[in-house]
């Protein structure tokens, strides 16, 4: 038996059009398969890949990028200090999900921080020079100017979590409201009477929604919402410690704490332990994220599990679609009006109950 050899075309490289004809599809479909687009059926993908193998087609990446004004690079932009990025498991899980989604594509991932005015200005110049094809924005605050800048530039972009209910950019988030409500309902069901919450920064829409879920659960249980039991913080361990010190001064009778992140819950645990409060006998503790911090805490901590890796994958999928649509013939990057109907994807969360509650 002889193995099939790639067909040669008079010594020249086969073209994209020839691959399309051989597979019985259009040129654009071949391009989407080669670029790793998810918007292709498995049957079509297999036909194109078979044609590529039989003809010996080799994509000319440089020519393709030049012809389509493409760089085959996307940027993940984190408008936070670097120390927070490396301290919180949320960010590494997002990056992992993005990496999985990009593994079968031609795109390279660039990571950049934009937590200061100087960093934002430098980033604006970089993006204006069209050095990337699209941007993933992670951890966006309500007053952050970057999303508006991206729309002005016509740069394809997807954000993790909306800035508000009126978000115009495509976004991927988890059900912050539902997750918080489930956590507080769990504490109510366990007989806890004085349930406090430590929130993240309330200029982050997700933190607002977690606070809304906390309040809704108490009201649905026939409880009043005592604002003395609401302690804003900043998603950091130190913020969790400070908020818990303040909480115990205000309400020493607290018997449950719902923290808006596992990192803040870790800080709260330290203060509760130092104050002689046993967990969960005296104070039940629940976090948010279900990170390794929750699983390895003593006692293991109840937490709301976000599908963070899946969020990273879905953000990447949406961004690749945005890039393809922006580059398609007859479509022009045109800013905010074009994006009003973009997808706002919300993924479900799950309460994981452990010994801390």
C-alpha positions in Angstrom: 0.0 0.0 0.0 1.4 3.4 -0.9 0.7 6.4 1.3 -1.0 9.4 -0.3 1.4 12.2 -1.0 0.3 15.9 -1.0 -0.7 16.9 -4.5 1.6 19.4 -6.2 0.5 22.2 -8.5 3.3 22.6 -11.1 5.8 23.4 -8.4 3.9 26.3 -6.9 2.1 26.5 -3.6 -1.7 25.8 -3.8 -3.9 28.8 -3.2 -6.7 29.4 -0.7 -9.2 29.3 -3.6 -7.9 25.9 -4.7 -8.4 24.5 -1.2 -11.9 25.9 -1.1 -12.8 24.3 -4.5 -11.3 21.0 -3.4 -13.3 21.0 -0.2 -16.5 22.3 -1.8 -16.8 25.4 0.3 -16.3 29.1 0.0 -13.0 30.9 0.4 -14.2 32.6 3.6 -15.0 29.2 5.2 -11.4 28.0 4.5 -10.1 31.2 6.1 -12.2 30.7 9.2 -11.0 27.1 9.6 -7.4 28.1 9.2 -7.9 30.9 11.7 -9.5 28.6 14.3 -12.9 30.2 14.3 -15.5 28.3 16.3 -18.2 29.4 13.8 -17.6 26.3 11.6 -19.4 22.9 11.8 -17.2 19.9 12.6 -18.2 18.3 9.2 -17.1 21.4 7.3 -13.9 21.7 9.4 -13.0 18.1 8.6 -13.5 18.6 4.9 -11.3 21.7 4.8 -8.6 20.1 6.9 -8.6 17.1 4.6 -8.3 19.4 1.5 -5.4 21.3 3.2 -3.6 18.0 3.9 -4.2 16.5 0.4 -3.1 19.7 -1.4 -0.2 20.4 0.9 -1.5 23.9 1.5 0.7 26.1 3.9 -0.9 29.3 5.1 1.2 32.4 4.3 0.7 34.0 7.7 2.7 37.2 6.9 0.9 37.8 3.6 -2.5 37.0 5.2 -1.9 39.4 8.1 -0.7 42.2 5.7 -3.6 41.8 3.3 -6.2 41.8 6.1 -4.4 44.5 8.2 -4.0 41.7 10.8 -1.4 41.2 13.4 -2.6 37.8 14.7 -2.2 39.2 18.2 -4.7 40.0 20.9 -4.1 41.9 24.2 -5.4 41.1 27.6 -5.6 44.4 29.4 -5.9 44.4 33.2 -6.7 47.9 34.6 -5.3 46.9 38.1 -1.9 47.0 39.8 0.3 44.1 39.0 0.4 43.0 42.7 -3.3 42.3 42.6 -3.1 40.3 39.4 -0.5 38.0 40.9 -2.2 37.7 44.3 -5.7 36.7 43.1 -6.4 33.3 41.6 -9.2 34.8 39.5 -6.8 36.3 37.1 -4.7 33.2 36.5 -7.9 31.1 35.9 -9.0 33.7 33.3 -5.6 33.5 31.6 -5.8 29.7 31.6 -9.2 29.8 29.9 -8.0 32.3 27.3 -4.9 30.1 26.6 -7.0 27.0 26.0 -9.2 28.9 23.5 -6.3 30.3 21.6 -4.3 27.1 21.5 -5.7 26.0 18.1 -5.6 29.5 16.5 -2.9 31.7 15.0 -3.4 34.3 17.7 -0.7 35.3 20.2 -1.7 36.7 23.6 -0.1 39.8 25.0 -0.6 40.7 28.7 -0.5 44.3 29.7 -1.4 46.3 32.9 -3.2 49.7 32.9 -3.7 50.5 36.5 -2.2 54.0 36.3 -2.7 57.1 34.1 0.7 56.7 32.6 0.1 53.0 31.8 -3.3 53.9 30.2 -1.7 56.6 28.0 1.0 54.2 26.9 -1.6 51.6 26.1 -3.7 54.1 24.2 -0.8 54.9 21.9 0.0 51.2 21.4 -3.6 50.4 20.5 -4.0 53.4 18.2 -1.1 52.0 16.2 -3.2 48.9 15.4 -0.6 46.6 16.9 -3.2 44.1 18.0 -6.4 42.8 16.4 -8.5 42.9 19.6 -8.6 43.4 23.3 -9.8 41.3 26.3 -10.5 43.7 29.2 -10.5 42.1 32.6 -11.6 43.7 35.9 -13.1 46.9 34.6 -14.4 49.7 36.9 -17.4 51.9 36.1 -15.3 55.0 35.5 -12.5 53.3 33.5 -11.9 55.3 30.2 -10.5 52.3 28.4 -13.7 50.8 27.1 -14.7 54.1 25.5 -11.3 54.5 24.0 -11.6 51.1 22.4 -14.9 52.0 20.9 -13.6 55.2 19.6 -10.7 53.3 17.9 -13.1 50.8 16.5 -11.0 48.1 18.2 -12.8 44.7 18.7 -13.1 44.2 22.5 -14.8 41.9 25.0 -14.9 42.6 28.8 -15.2 40.3 31.7 -18.2 41.7 33.6 -20.3 44.6 32.5 -19.7 48.2 33.7 -23.4 48.7 34.1 -26.8 47.4 33.1 -26.4 49.5 29.9 -23.2 47.9 28.7 -22.5 48.4 25.0 -19.4 46.2 24.6 -19.8 42.4 24.4 -19.2 40.9 27.8 -18.9 37.6 29.7 -19.7 37.4 33.4 -21.0 35.0 36.0 -24.3 35.4 37.8 -23.0 37.6 40.7 -26.5 38.4 41.9 -27.7 34.8 42.0 -24.4 33.5 43.5 -24.6 36.0 46.4 -28.3 35.3 47.0 -27.6 31.5 47.2 -24.8 32.1 49.7 -26.9 34.2 52.0 -29.9 31.9 51.7 -27.6 29.1 52.8 -26.6 31.1 55.9 -30.2 31.9 56.7 -31.1 28.2 56.4 -28.4 27.4 58.9 -30.0 29.6 61.4 -27.7 32.6 61.3 -29.3 35.8 62.5 -26.7 38.5 62.1 -25.3 38.1 58.6 -22.8 40.6 57.4 -21.2 41.1 54.1 -17.8 42.4 53.0 -18.1 43.8 49.5 -15.5 44.5 46.8 -15.1 47.9 45.3 -18.6 49.1 44.5 -17.5 50.9 41.3 -17.2 47.3 39.9 -20.6 46.2 38.6 -20.1 42.6 39.8 -19.5 43.8 43.4 -22.7 45.8 43.2 -24.6 42.8 42.0 -23.2 40.6 44.8 -24.4 43.3 47.3 -27.8 43.3 45.6 -28.0 39.5 45.9 -27.1 39.7 49.6 -29.9 42.3 50.2 -32.4 40.4 48.2 -31.8 37.1 50.1 -32.4 38.9 53.4 -35.5 40.6 52.3 -36.9 37.4 50.8 -36.3 35.7 54.2 -38.3 38.5 56.0 -35.2 40.1 57.4 -34.3 43.8 57.5 -31.1 45.0 55.8 -28.9 46.6 58.4 -26.4 48.8 56.7 -24.1 48.5 59.7 -23.5 44.9 58.5 -22.4 46.1 55.1 -18.6 46.7 55.0 -17.1 47.8 51.6 -13.6 46.7 50.8 -11.4 46.3 47.7 -11.1 42.5 46.9 -7.8 42.3 48.7 -6.8 40.3 51.8 -5.8 43.5 53.7 -9.2 45.0 52.7 -10.9 42.0 54.2 -9.0 42.4 57.4 -9.8 46.1 57.7 -13.4 45.5 57.0 -13.7 42.7 59.6 -12.1 44.9 62.3 -14.6 47.6 61.5 -17.4 45.1 61.5 -16.6 43.6 64.9 -16.4 47.2 66.4 -19.9 48.0 64.9 -21.6 44.7 65.5 -19.8 42.3 67.9 -22.9 40.1 67.7 -22.3 39.1 64.1 -22.6 35.3 63.6 -22.0 35.0 59.8 -19.9 36.8 57.1 -20.4 36.6 53.4 -17.3 38.0 51.7 -17.4 39.1 48.0 -14.1 37.1 47.3 -12.1 34.3 48.8 -9.2 36.6 49.2 -11.2 39.0 51.4 -12.6 36.0 53.3 -9.1 34.9 54.0 -8.4 38.3 55.6 -11.7 38.1 57.5 -10.7 34.7 58.9 -7.5 36.0 60.3 -9.2 38.8 62.2 -12.0 36.5 63.5 -9.5 34.0 64.8 -7.5 36.8 66.5 -10.7 38.0 68.2 -11.3 34.5 69.5 -14.2 33.7 67.2 -14.5 30.1 66.2 -15.4 29.2 62.6 -18.1 28.0 62.1 -19.3 27.6 65.7 -19.3 31.4 66.5 -19.2 32.9 63.0 -20.0 31.1 59.7 -17.8 32.3 56.8 -18.6 32.1 53.1 -16.5 33.4 50.2 -16.8 33.9 46.5 -14.8 32.4 43.6 -14.1 28.9 45.0 -10.4 29.3 44.5 -7.7 27.2 46.0 -7.7 29.5 48.9 -11.2 28.3 49.9 -10.3 24.6 49.5 -7.1 24.8 51.5 -8.4 27.1 54.3 -8.8 25.7 57.9 -11.6 24.8 58.1 -12.3 24.4 54.3 -14.5 27.3 53.3 -17.9 27.4 51.7 -17.7 29.5 48.5 -19.6 30.5 45.4 -17.9 28.7 42.4 -17.5 30.9 39.4 -16.8 29.2 36.0 -13.8 31.4 35.6 -11.9 29.3 33.1 -15.0 29.0 31.0 -15.4 32.8 31.2 -12.0 33.1 29.7 -12.8 30.7 26.9 -16.1 32.4 26.1 -14.5 35.9 26.1 -12.0 34.6 23.5 -14.6 33.1 21.4 -16.6 36.3 21.3 -13.5 38.4 20.5 -12.5 36.2 17.6 -16.0 36.6 16.2 -15.7 40.4 16.6 -12.3 40.4 14.9 -13.6 38.4 12.0 -16.7 40.6 11.5 -14.6 43.7 11.7 -12.3 42.4 8.9 -15.1 41.0 6.7 -15.6 42.7 3.3 -18.3 45.4 3.6 -18.0 45.8 7.3 -16.3 48.7 8.8 -15.3 49.3 12.4 -17.5 52.1 13.4 -17.6 52.5 17.2 -20.4 52.4 19.8 -23.5 52.3 17.6 -22.4 49.2 15.9 -22.0 47.3 19.2 -25.3 48.1 20.9 -26.7 44.6 20.2 -23.5 42.7 21.1 -23.8 39.6 23.3 -23.9 39.9 27.1 -23.2 36.4 28.3 -23.9 35.5 31.9 -22.8 32.0 33.2 -24.3 30.2 36.2 -22.5 29.9 39.5 -22.7 27.1 42.1 -22.5 27.3 45.9 -20.0 24.7 47.2 -20.7 24.0 50.9 -17.8 23.1 53.2 -17.1 23.2 56.9 -16.8 27.0 57.4 -20.6 27.3 57.3 
